Amino acid sequence: MLKSYIKVALRNLWKRKVYSLINIIGLAIGIGACLLIVLYVQDEFSYDKHYSESDRIYRVIRQATNGGEVQQAAAVNYALQDLLIDNFPQIEKAGRLAPRGKSLLTNPENELEFVEERFFFAEQSMVEIFDLEFLSGDPAAALGEPFNILLTEAMAQKYFKDQNPIGKTLQLDGDKTFKVSGVIKEAPINSHFHYDFLASFNSTKGWYRPVMFEHWGNIWMYSYLLLKDGADFQDLERQFVQMLDTHGPPALKQFGVSFILQPLEDIHLYSQAQGEIEQNGNATFVYVFMAVAILILLIACFNFINLATARSQWRAKEVGIRKVVGARKKHLIYQFLGESLFLTAIGTILATISVALILPYFNEFTGKALSLSLTSNGIVWFSLISIVLLVGLMSGSFPAFMLSSFKPIQVLKGKAVGDQKSASRLRMGLVIFQFTISIVLIIGTIIVYQQLQFMKNKDLGIETEQVLVVPLNSNSARENAEILKTNFSSNANVSMASMASDVPPSRLNSWRFHQIGTPAETEELIDIVAVDYDYLDILDINVIEGSKLSQDFATHETEGVIFNQAAVDHLGLNNSLGTRFESSTDGKTFNVIGVVENFHFSSLHEEIKPLALHIWPSWYRNVLVKVKVADVSETVAYLENVWNQTVTDWAFEYYFLDQEFGKLYQTEEKLGSLVTYFSVLAIFIASLGLFGLASFMAEQKIKEIGIRKVLGASIPGIVWLQFRVFLSLVAVALILAIPLGIYSMDLWLQDFAYRIDMSWMVFAAAGAFALVTAFLTVSYQSIKAALANPVDSLRWE
């Protein structure tokens, strides 16, 4: 019997090649998209789970309430961890980690010298918390002594070639010598931070100011805790409040500062705190992709059900004969479910081959390193088997039970079998569902594109075009900042130059300000940027009240401050000019000399925050250069030459300001592209099903069309007769898709402080696209039927 089933299945596949091809292609595309997203989602949820104690590791997060808004920071101050260890026995281990940023490292033996970006200071306990894998060296004493350093295997090869690096030295910034105490393996790709060098944290106390370790406002390190088995981290969080009231500075309560614990395994997907070590993923995007995968798979399954119910008349006599010769209902169910599983297996094989071919390009696009390893990845096997069973059984169940219920007497007499009205309504309902989902995806594609264009083209309040930024990454560069600015400005292709501690887009330091004459308890946190006298001009920032910072007034450098409009509004100043402020952060006093229009210092995800601009030369970390459009490459070469003549301990680096703003929205751009690709796939699969249904309906009405042609019906009239059925279905789908599209995209847009308004044109365009797609899909079969010779369709009557 099994042999008979296989023969019948193959015979039907070959006999109805178009319908079989539509089913297999639809299933292959749907399963392929689903498999691709399964790999992506598996990778996203695997972050930081490879550590042996990952379920007991937590990161301390700092929360501060400012103007009613709760802001989270991934970094904390130095003193906090010692208090936690002293007061909570639930903590088994605690470790600090501090990124240093760009660092110049030199091997004094062979004079190899490189600028490195993944340089961290770490405590010895971090070796144990994150169970670092040592290739050489003593794990127990790797970071215990000051000026010890660990290298990854790649860095050991880079600096020491094939030599044993243990005991050898590396120089940091040309004046600090570190001894190599171990070689470790690189952090896995699915970690929330990656390192090339881990230096002893104790080394920092040799050259950082004491205030960096004592002041609670200096947040510059990350604190990780390993809790004991059975410890409740939420209960621990609640106890933090009482402990800080007793041992912490009073300012914490004044500014609404608190601390919470964040599970290590949640950092990548669920943390968007300020000062993250690396850009994290986004759980919303992952759930969106999961939903899209399920929906595309459903569309493919519904194609199968649609075409199977449409073909039921062709299989009716087969069912009747099998029942007459003794086949039971369960045997017929097994047969049709088997055919469904067989088709699904073929589609899955094609999908797996397609994913294997596409995966390198997908990895390049997403920045992942996904692998379709059938031998080592159990999730892939589980997914493939689950997809074959779920899709095969789901797609084949309704057709199997419907076909097996046919009565042989009615079938063999040539009468209509089954509830044709119910089957027709089911087919129409499935088409509506398919196009509803497709239209929602089209709406999503359009709105994501519009929001991206809005962010790229929105007036930021500053001029970013042709503004080049040269970071001052070394002591020599910072000491010669004024000389660099002067010499840069002397080039004819340079319009002007300026210096600042920070340039957009970036996170800023916040200081506490309170108006002199008011209680210190009224202090507010305000972001502060150290600028020079040309900063407003080079970025074309508009002064709306008062004046710019000027060298003509000596007090401007010592206490002059410029607020943005957001700061004036936040502080409730009616007449801001001349108002004097004091900052408890550094004890300085300020006099407001001007107010500028609000401008964006970060992405459009965030609202413009209160900001203060102040002259402070020792804080300058960047030189801004406004270059003319002509001969940009020649100008950059000139700047590099000036740098090399002035700075001896660091290579020349630069970037353009507008390009940095563009990088802020790379995640959204990738989301938009992926949604577009999957929308096209969804429309294509739905159109395949529509094509099959149109072919079926054309065959069903072949005699009706022949009679209409004999009676004088025109070809457009016959095409319209076919298309109007699907027009009504797409119209219903559009009506259902509009509220779904509005709801889903409004949820997505809530992540942006500055966003577009959804226009009715978006929904009209999505509906029009769906209608045109449906018309083009149906028109081929309709025109083919309309052009057929009526003699051929009526000669058997």
TIGU-820300 format. One line per field, with one value per residue (C-alpha): residue number from 1; residue in one letter; x, y, z. Coordinates in steps of 0.02 Angstrom, whole numbers, plus 50000, padded with zeros to 5 digits. Each point is the difference from the previous one (the first is absolute). Layout:
N
seq c(NUM  ...)
type c(A  ...)
x c(X  ...)
y c(Y  ...)
z c(Z  ...)
***
This chain:
797
seq c(1  2  3  4  5  6  7  8  9  10  11  12  13  14  15  16  17  18  19  20  21  22  23  24  25  26  27  28  29  30  31  32  33  34  35  36  37  38  39  40  41  42  43  44  45  46  47  48  49  50  51  52  53  54  55  56  57  58  59  60  61  62  63  64  65  66  67  68  69  70  71  72  73  74  75  76  77  78  79  80  81  82  83  84  85  86  87  88  89  90  91  92  93  94  95  96  97  98  99  100  101  102  103  104  105  106  107  108  109  110  111  112  113  114  115  116  117  118  119  120  121  122  123  124  125  126  127  128  129  130  131  132  133  134  135  136  137  138  139  140  141  142  143  144  145  146  147  148  149  150  151  152  153  154  155  156  157  158  159  160  161  162  163  164  165  166  167  168  169  170  171  172  173  174  175  176  177  178  179  180  181  182  183  184  185  186  187  188  189  190  191  192  193  194  195  196  197  198  199  200  201  202  203  204  205  206  207  208  209  210  211  212  213  214  215  216  217  218  219  220  221  222  223  224  225  226  227  228  229  230  231  232  233  234  235  236  237  238  239  240  241  242  243  244  245  246  247  248  249  250  251  252  253  254  255  256  257  258  259  260  261  262  263  264  265  266  267  268  269  270  271  272  273  274  275  276  277  278  279  280  281  282  283  284  285  286  287  288  289  290  291  292  293  294  295  296  297  298  299  300  301  302  303  304  305  306  307  308  309  310  311  312  313  314  315  316  317  318  319  320  321  322  323  324  325  326  327  328  329  330  331  332  333  334  335  336  337  338  339  340  341  342  343  344  345  346  347  348  349  350  351  352  353  354  355  356  357  358  359  360  361  362  363  364  365  366  367  368  369  370  371  372  373  374  375  376  377  378  379  380  381  382  383  384  385  386  387  388  389  390  391  392  393  394  395  396  397  398  399  400  401  402  403  404  405  406  407  408  409  410  411  412  413  414  415  416  417  418  419  420  421  422  423  424  425  426  427  428  429  430  431  432  433  434  435  436  437  438  439  440  441  442  443  444  445  446  447  448  449  450  451  452  453  454  455  456  457  458  459  460  461  462  463  464  465  466  467  468  469  470  471  472  473  474  475  476  477  478  479  480  481  482  483  484  485  486  487  488  489  490  491  492  493  494  495  496  497  498  499  500  501  502  503  504  505  506  507  508  509  510  511  512  513  514  515  516  517  518  519  520  521  522  523  524  525  526  527  528  529  530  531  532  533  534  535  536  537  538  539  540  541  542  543  544  545  546  547  548  549  550  551  552  553  554  555  556  557  558  559  560  561  562  563  564  565  566  567  568  569  570  571  572  573  574  575  576  577  578  579  580  581  582  583  584  585  586  587  588  589  590  591  592  593  594  595  596  597  598  599  600  601  602  603  604  605  606  607  608  609  610  611  612  613  614  615  616  617  618  619  620  621  622  623  624  625  626  627  628  629  630  631  632  633  634  635  636  637  638  639  640  641  642  643  644  645  646  647  648  649  650  651  652  653  654  655  656  657  658  659  660  661  662  663  664  665  666  667  668  669  670  671  672  673  674  675  676  677  678  679  680  681  682  683  684  685  686  687  688  689  690  691  692  693  694  695  696  697  698  699  700  701  702  703  704  705  706  707  708  709  710  711  712  713  714  715  716  717  718  719  720  721  722  723  724  725  726  727  728  729  730  731  732  733  734  735  736  737  738  739  740  741  742  743  744  745  746  747  748  749  750  751  752  753  754  755  756  757  758  759  760  761  762  763  764  765  766  767  768  769  770  771  772  773  774  775  776  777  778  779  780  781  782  783  784  785  786  787  788  789  790  791  792  793  794  795  796  797)
type c(M  L  K  S  Y  I  K  V  A  L  R  N  L  W  K  R  K  V  Y  S  L  I  N  I  I  G  L  A  I  G  I  G  A  C  L  L  I  V  L  Y  V  Q  D  E  F  S  Y  D  K  H  Y  S  E  S  D  R  I  Y  R  V  I  R  Q  A  T  N  G  G  E  V  Q  Q  A  A  A  V  N  Y  A  L  Q  D  L  L  I  D  N  F  P  Q  I  E  K  A  G  R  L  A  P  R  G  K  S  L  L  T  N  P  E  N  E  L  E  F  V  E  E  R  F  F  F  A  E  Q  S  M  V  E  I  F  D  L  E  F  L  S  G  D  P  A  A  A  L  G  E  P  F  N  I  L  L  T  E  A  M  A  Q  K  Y  F  K  D  Q  N  P  I  G  K  T  L  Q  L  D  G  D  K  T  F  K  V  S  G  V  I  K  E  A  P  I  N  S  H  F  H  Y  D  F  L  A  S  F  N  S  T  K  G  W  Y  R  P  V  M  F  E  H  W  G  N  I  W  M  Y  S  Y  L  L  L  K  D  G  A  D  F  Q  D  L  E  R  Q  F  V  Q  M  L  D  T  H  G  P  P  A  L  K  Q  F  G  V  S  F  I  L  Q  P  L  E  D  I  H  L  Y  S  Q  A  Q  G  E  I  E  Q  N  G  N  A  T  F  V  Y  V  F  M  A  V  A  I  L  I  L  L  I  A  C  F  N  F  I  N  L  A  T  A  R  S  Q  W  R  A  K  E  V  G  I  R  K  V  V  G  A  R  K  K  H  L  I  Y  Q  F  L  G  E  S  L  F  L  T  A  I  G  T  I  L  A  T  I  S  V  A  L  I  L  P  Y  F  N  E  F  T  G  K  A  L  S  L  S  L  T  S  N  G  I  V  W  F  S  L  I  S  I  V  L  L  V  G  L  M  S  G  S  F  P  A  F  M  L  S  S  F  K  P  I  Q  V  L  K  G  K  A  V  G  D  Q  K  S  A  S  R  L  R  M  G  L  V  I  F  Q  F  T  I  S  I  V  L  I  I  G  T  I  I  V  Y  Q  Q  L  Q  F  M  K  N  K  D  L  G  I  E  T  E  Q  V  L  V  V  P  L  N  S  N  S  A  R  E  N  A  E  I  L  K  T  N  F  S  S  N  A  N  V  S  M  A  S  M  A  S  D  V  P  P  S  R  L  N  S  W  R  F  H  Q  I  G  T  P  A  E  T  E  E  L  I  D  I  V  A  V  D  Y  D  Y  L  D  I  L  D  I  N  V  I  E  G  S  K  L  S  Q  D  F  A  T  H  E  T  E  G  V  I  F  N  Q  A  A  V  D  H  L  G  L  N  N  S  L  G  T  R  F  E  S  S  T  D  G  K  T  F  N  V  I  G  V  V  E  N  F  H  F  S  S  L  H  E  E  I  K  P  L  A  L  H  I  W  P  S  W  Y  R  N  V  L  V  K  V  K  V  A  D  V  S  E  T  V  A  Y  L  E  N  V  W  N  Q  T  V  T  D  W  A  F  E  Y  Y  F  L  D  Q  E  F  G  K  L  Y  Q  T  E  E  K  L  G  S  L  V  T  Y  F  S  V  L  A  I  F  I  A  S  L  G  L  F  G  L  A  S  F  M  A  E  Q  K  I  K  E  I  G  I  R  K  V  L  G  A  S  I  P  G  I  V  W  L  Q  F  R  V  F  L  S  L  V  A  V  A  L  I  L  A  I  P  L  G  I  Y  S  M  D  L  W  L  Q  D  F  A  Y  R  I  D  M  S  W  M  V  F  A  A  A  G  A  F  A  L  V  T  A  F  L  T  V  S  Y  Q  S  I  K  A  A  L  A  N  P  V  D  S  L  R  W  E)
x c(50000  50144  50072  49830  49990  50172  49956  49837  50088  50134  49870  49895  50154  50044  49822  49967  50174  49949  49907  50138  50131  49900  49986  50182  50068  49883  50048  50186  49998  49897  50104  50163  49951  49947  50163  50103  49909  50016  50189  49998  49886  50100  50158  49918  49934  50167  50097  50101  49927  50166  50072  49989  49914  49906  49835  50079  50094  49924  50055  49965  49899  49990  49830  49974  49840  50019  49850  49883  50095  50089  50168  50103  50190  50099  50152  50011  50123  50148  49946  49833  50070  50096  49840  49903  50132  50009  49811  49932  50061  49893  50140  50127  50116  50003  50108  50029  50031  50050  50023  50143  49954  50134  50172  50173  50092  50184  50112  50167  50099  49947  49921  49835  49871  49811  49848  49880  49817  49953  50109  49923  50054  49933  50012  50065  49825  49942  50111  49898  49827  50015  50108  50125  50088  50189  50117  50152  50033  49933  49813  50010  50121  49971  49932  50041  50156  50003  50059  49963  49912  49911  49999  49887  50080  49984  50085  50141  50036  49984  50127  50116  49983  50048  50090  49935  49929  49992  50112  50029  49943  49886  50000  49838  50006  50188  50024  49912  50075  49892  50062  49910  49934  49891  49928  49813  49872  49895  49824  49872  49908  49838  50067  49939  50180  50162  50179  50175  50092  49954  50116  50004  49874  50122  50108  49876  50029  50175  49951  49813  49952  49929  49834  49973  49988  49918  49866  49833  49967  50145  49921  50132  50003  49888  49967  49956  49938  49998  49862  49999  49886  49821  50025  49851  50068  49836  50001  50180  49947  49871  50133  50111  49888  50023  50187  50026  49896  50120  50168  49977  50018  49841  50005  49942  49828  49994  50021  49897  50150  49974  50081  49925  50069  49991  50017  50150  49896  49880  50130  50012  49814  49921  50125  50007  50083  50115  50182  49983  50169  49939  49839  49875  49865  49816  49871  49862  50088  50025  49816  49952  50106  49925  49825  50046  50072  49840  49890  50098  49990  49813  49978  50092  49894  49839  50055  50010  49828  49923  50065  49962  49817  49989  50067  49881  49887  50147  50036  49817  49987  50163  49928  49836  50086  50116  49850  49906  50147  50011  50105  49952  49993  50157  50096  49950  50049  50170  50020  49962  50099  50144  49991  50000  50152  50086  49973  50056  50158  50043  49969  50108  50145  49992  49986  50153  50103  49942  50042  50174  50029  49926  50078  50170  49911  49880  50148  50086  49842  49959  50179  49969  50097  49852  50031  49882  50092  49892  50128  50030  49846  49859  49882  50013  49953  49859  49937  50006  49910  49873  49968  49973  49879  49908  49987  49963  49865  49927  49995  49935  49875  49853  50017  50026  49845  49897  50051  49982  49821  49937  49857  50046  49822  49989  50177  49977  49834  50094  49907  50080  50085  50027  49939  50060  49937  50096  50156  49982  49978  50154  50102  49941  50036  50177  50032  49939  50116  50149  49973  49963  50171  50083  49922  50052  50179  49991  49936  50144  50126  49936  49993  50173  50068  49911  50064  50178  49987  49927  50147  50128  49923  49937  50077  50116  50027  50184  50100  50083  50048  50188  50040  50148  50043  50177  50000  50137  50037  50172  50079  50110  49849  49903  50148  50019  49815  50012  50149  49908  49848  50104  50099  49846  49915  50144  49954  49901  49877  49958  49861  50025  50047  49941  50031  49882  49990  49859  49922  49831  49946  50060  49954  50045  50054  49866  50034  49891  49946  49900  49964  50101  49885  49893  50020  50126  49855  49931  50148  49964  50107  50052  50114  50157  50121  50167  50015  50108  49949  49970  49890  49833  50061  50074  49839  49891  49905  49877  50008  49823  50040  50156  50169  50129  50152  50129  50185  49960  49932  50118  49856  49930  50141  49994  49812  49903  49873  49876  49841  49891  49815  49963  50106  49912  49830  50056  50065  49847  50098  49898  50148  50152  50136  50109  49930  50138  50015  50111  50047  50029  50085  50157  49964  50003  49885  49923  49920  49874  50055  49894  49867  50008  49866  49978  50108  50019  50151  49942  49882  49817  49957  50031  49925  50115  50068  50050  50177  50134  50149  50154  50181  50114  50164  50060  49846  50025  50005  49956  50045  49860  50052  49881  50070  49949  49922  50145  50152  49943  50131  50137  49939  49999  50178  50050  49917  50090  50167  49969  49953  50157  50109  49915  49949  50131  49909  49842  49950  49885  49814  49845  49818  49860  49860  49857  50062  49996  49818  49963  50073  49872  49862  50088  49891  49842  50067  50033  49827  49924  50096  49954  49817  50002  50077  49877  49854  50050  50008  49829  49922  50083  49936  49825  50006  50051  49844  49895  50070  49952  49825  49978  50051  49876  49858  50041  49988  49837  49923  50071  49828  49921  50135  49973  49813  50030  50119  49874  49870  50118  50092  50161  50169  50012  49826  50052  50163  49900  49880  50148  50088  49852  49991  50180  49976  49871  50116  50147  49884  49944  50183  50043  49861  50067  50182  49980  49964  50130  50129  49960  50012  50162  50092  49944  50081  50162  49998  49982  50186  50037  49985  49983  49893  49894  49811  49920  49912  49850  50109  50102  49847  49938  50169  50004  49824  50040  50156  49902  49863  50124  50091  49836  49946  50165  49993  49820  50004  50113  49880  49849  50066  50053  49823  49922  50106  49962  49895  49821  49983  50133  49906  49824  50027  49970  49829)
y c(50000  50118  49968  50041  50162  50053  49962  50097  50147  50009  49977  50144  50110  49970  50012  50168  50073  50183  49974  49889  50130  50139  49900  49948  50174  50083  49877  50013  50190  50001  49865  50081  50170  49915  49901  50157  50092  49849  50010  50188  49985  49854  50106  50152  49898  49911  50153  49978  49827  49913  50050  49858  50109  50116  49979  50070  50147  50175  50173  50150  50135  50180  50086  50188  50101  50165  50108  49855  49889  49844  49980  49842  49993  49840  50075  50034  50082  49914  50005  49912  49825  50002  50049  49859  49870  50061  50000  49852  49823  49941  50064  49863  50102  50175  50073  50168  50028  50167  50032  50116  50029  50030  49959  50002  49839  49967  49849  50079  49850  50000  50176  49935  50134  50002  50099  49883  50030  49849  50037  49975  50011  49852  49932  49826  49944  50028  49853  49888  50075  49981  49841  50064  49860  50013  49936  50046  50087  49977  50040  50021  50147  50069  50172  50008  50106  50178  50016  49820  49974  49856  49983  49902  49870  50113  50146  49890  49948  50180  50073  49853  49891  49822  50046  49957  50167  49954  50118  50117  50181  50117  50189  50097  50175  49992  50026  49862  49825  49844  49822  49862  49877  49890  49960  49969  49950  50134  50029  49906  50100  49987  50101  50173  50064  49948  50032  49987  50057  49986  50101  49996  50123  50041  50087  50143  50059  50047  50138  50040  50140  49946  50083  49867  49870  50102  50108  49912  50109  49924  49852  49919  49813  49848  49894  49815  49892  49811  49957  49845  49855  50036  50187  50105  50148  50096  49984  50061  50152  50047  49995  50118  50147  49982  49968  50158  50103  49946  49999  50099  50188  50105  50059  49829  50021  50183  49955  49843  49886  49815  49838  49843  49832  49946  49814  49971  49899  50148  50131  49973  50002  50100  50134  50170  50091  50147  49956  49820  49922  49947  50029  49871  49911  50041  49877  50088  49968  49817  49978  50090  49878  49852  50062  50031  49822  49925  50106  49958  49816  50015  50083  49854  49874  50087  49991  49812  49989  50115  49902  49833  50045  50073  49837  49894  49971  49926  49875  49959  49849  49931  50009  49920  49853  49971  49996  49880  49878  50004  50149  50067  50182  49989  49925  50147  50122  49915  50012  50185  50046  49899  50097  50162  49946  49944  50171  50087  49894  50047  50184  49985  49923  50141  50127  49930  50007  50179  50056  49923  50102  50162  49990  50079  50154  50005  49993  50142  50105  49968  49991  49825  49837  49882  49822  49870  49857  49844  49899  50114  50110  49901  50148  49990  49816  50028  50147  49904  49848  50110  50101  49844  49925  50160  50071  49831  49954  50175  50021  49826  49974  50095  49932  49823  50000  50087  49882  49844  50048  49993  49877  49876  49989  50187  50007  49860  50073  50161  50105  50141  49936  50077  50169  50104  50163  49971  49953  50155  50110  49922  50036  50180  50020  49935  50118  50145  49947  49986  50172  50077  49945  50052  50174  50022  49958  50123  50135  49958  50013  50171  50073  49935  50079  50165  50006  49967  50139  50115  49966  50025  50162  50080  50167  49959  50181  49985  49996  49830  50010  50012  50003  49887  49943  49958  49909  50049  49825  50027  50111  50082  50040  50076  50103  50070  50021  50189  49982  49869  50111  50150  49904  49911  50168  50068  49894  50091  49854  50010  50123  49992  49883  49975  49892  49911  49861  49916  50011  49936  49863  49941  49973  50144  50027  50073  50128  50058  50182  50108  50184  50102  50058  49844  49844  49870  49874  50086  49938  49930  49889  50085  49932  50104  50019  50089  50107  50139  50168  49936  49851  50086  50068  49840  49904  50150  49996  50145  50116  50056  50104  50083  49976  49872  49959  50132  50029  50183  49961  49916  49938  49898  49873  49989  49995  50036  49867  49982  49899  49924  50038  49830  50047  50167  49914  49861  50123  50111  50160  50150  50115  49889  50126  50046  49861  49924  49814  49890  49820  49885  49878  50107  50151  50121  50149  50048  50154  49975  50109  49925  49877  49897  49910  49817  49886  49811  49931  49819  49896  50037  49858  50124  50168  50151  50016  50153  50050  50120  50061  50065  50046  49868  49969  49854  49902  50014  49829  50044  50126  50042  50058  50077  49956  50066  49882  50017  49888  49912  49863  50130  50091  49839  49965  50174  49971  49834  50083  50134  49863  49898  50153  50042  49835  49865  49867  49968  49971  50123  49954  50091  49978  50106  50057  49962  49821  49973  50055  49878  49857  50031  49921  49849  49884  50080  49993  49814  49975  50095  49897  49834  50048  50048  49834  49900  50105  49959  49815  50008  50087  49877  49848  50073  50039  49820  49940  50129  49942  49821  50050  50107  49851  49889  50126  50022  49813  49992  50137  49949  49957  50156  50106  49910  50036  50183  50019  49922  50124  50146  50031  50100  49944  50144  49952  49819  50053  50113  49856  49900  50142  50075  49850  50028  50189  49981  49883  50121  50144  49905  49959  50186  50046  49872  50048  50187  49989  49862  50106  50155  49906  49907  50148  50117  49879  50007  50189  50022  49962  50168  50167  50081  49904  50015  50009  49855  50064  49923  50000  49857  49889  50052  49956  49832  49960  50055  49893  49848  50030  50020  49843  49904  50066  49954  49828  49965  50086  49871  49858  50110  50064  49824  49936  50149  49974  49814  49940  49970  49853  49905  50024  49964  49858  49866  50070)
z c(50000  50041  49827  49925  50098  49940  49819  50012  50083  49864  49863  50067  50018  49819  49935  50082  49977  50017  50164  50068  49953  50081  50161  50005  49958  50126  50136  49958  50011  50159  50085  49940  50072  50161  50013  49969  50138  50117  49980  50032  50153  50070  49991  50080  50148  50025  50059  50159  50036  49969  50170  50126  50131  49881  50093  50160  49924  50008  49947  50113  49912  50060  49991  50019  49994  49909  49961  50032  49875  50062  49913  50011  49987  49976  50088  50186  50120  50081  50183  49976  49979  50164  50093  49918  50046  50181  50027  49903  50033  49852  49886  49967  49888  49928  49862  49916  49816  49922  49813  49957  49820  49869  50067  49922  50037  49959  50013  50052  49936  49818  50001  49933  50038  49975  50055  50090  50042  50106  50152  50173  50180  50098  50176  50039  50048  49821  49948  50115  49970  49812  50011  49872  49907  50017  49866  50105  50165  50177  50012  50190  49991  49825  50048  50185  49984  49928  49820  49955  49834  49911  49810  49888  49889  49847  50089  50064  49820  49941  50121  50038  49845  50047  50162  50173  50061  50186  50098  49854  50002  49905  50016  50012  49922  50002  50187  50097  49997  50023  50023  49906  50130  49890  49830  49993  49872  49916  50066  49895  49867  50099  50148  50047  50004  49914  50053  49930  50158  50184  50113  50189  50073  50140  49870  49985  50177  49950  49882  50016  50119  50171  49957  49866  50139  50137  49916  49973  49848  49902  49911  49891  50037  49991  50153  49986  50144  50016  50124  50107  49955  50050  50021  49942  49902  50013  50189  49996  49899  50130  50135  49900  50046  50187  49982  49896  50121  50137  49910  49840  49975  50027  49820  49941  50076  49947  49817  50006  49970  50028  49944  49927  49944  49820  49957  49889  49875  49978  49956  49812  49960  50141  50050  49916  50144  49972  49981  49942  49960  49828  49906  50058  49904  50011  50065  49903  49835  50046  50042  49839  49900  50092  49960  49818  49986  50070  49887  49843  50044  50028  49831  49918  50096  49951  49818  50020  50083  49870  49852  50081  50030  49825  49927  50102  49848  49904  50139  50034  49883  50067  50176  49943  49915  50149  50118  49886  49999  50189  50054  50170  50047  50106  49853  49890  50138  50012  49812  49985  50156  49929  49836  50099  50101  49840  49918  50160  50007  49821  50041  50157  49903  49872  50142  50089  49840  49968  50178  49986  49841  50071  50174  49957  49930  50147  50121  49909  50007  50184  50064  50068  49983  49984  49945  49930  50082  49992  50098  50150  50012  50079  49985  49810  49998  50123  49897  49836  50070  50089  49843  49894  50127  50047  49824  49922  50125  50011  49812  49966  50141  49931  49822  50068  50109  49865  49859  50107  50045  49819  49972  49861  49928  49970  49931  49875  49941  49958  50128  50096  50155  50168  50059  49854  50074  50161  49902  49892  50154  50078  49844  49996  50186  49980  49854  50107  50141  49882  49926  50169  50063  49837  50007  50183  49950  49856  50119  50118  49859  49946  50176  50048  49840  50036  50179  49940  49872  50133  50116  49862  49936  50161  50043  50146  50046  49954  49838  49977  49816  49966  50186  50034  50176  50056  50170  50122  50063  50077  50132  49868  49891  50145  50056  49824  49962  49977  49883  49896  49985  49947  49870  49934  49975  49897  49850  49864  49987  50185  50042  50188  50143  50177  50154  50118  50128  49904  49828  49943  50003  50169  50182  50115  50179  50113  50135  50144  49985  50120  49992  50125  50137  49994  50110  49939  50004  49844  49896  49828  49889  49839  49863  49977  49853  50005  49844  49931  49929  49822  50045  49966  49832  49932  50036  49952  50165  50012  50152  50044  50155  50067  49917  49951  50104  49959  50034  50024  50173  50123  50108  49854  50017  50189  50031  49840  49952  49858  50026  49866  50000  50078  50152  50019  49993  50117  50131  49982  49963  49948  49975  49981  49952  50147  50109  50104  50034  50105  49966  50147  49881  49987  50111  49852  49981  49833  49925  49858  49854  49861  49945  49839  49904  50040  49894  49998  50089  49984  49893  49970  50118  50141  50039  50003  50177  50100  49950  50060  49895  50091  49960  50076  49905  50107  49948  49812  49916  49820  49865  49878  49827  49873  49828  49830  49873  49877  50023  50159  49980  49979  50155  50102  49943  50060  50170  50018  49961  50132  50125  49966  50026  50164  50081  50019  50101  49900  49820  49912  50004  49939  49955  49927  50114  49880  49978  50189  50006  49859  50103  50137  49898  49927  50105  49933  49822  50017  50074  49855  49873  50082  50015  49815  49949  50103  49938  49821  50046  50083  49849  49882  50096  50011  49814  49963  50089  49911  49834  50041  50053  49844  49894  50092  49980  49816  49976  50097  49893  49833  49929  50074  49919  49834  50004  50046  49853  49881  50065  49965  50165  49980  50063  50128  50062  50026  50087  50115  50036  50067  50088  50093  50116  50056  50003  50137  50097  49992  50049  50156  50037  49988  50122  50124  49971  50033  50189  50020  49907  50103  50164  49961  49925  50139  50123  49899  49982  50189  50011  49917  50089  49827  49877  49846  49997  49909  49845  49912  49844  50077  50013  49828  49925  50088  49941  49822  49998  50060  49870  49857  50056  50007  49830  49917  50079  49949  49831  49918  50029  49968  49833  49952  50034  49911  49844  49990  49852  50066  49880  50100  50163  49933  49877  50132  50047)
***
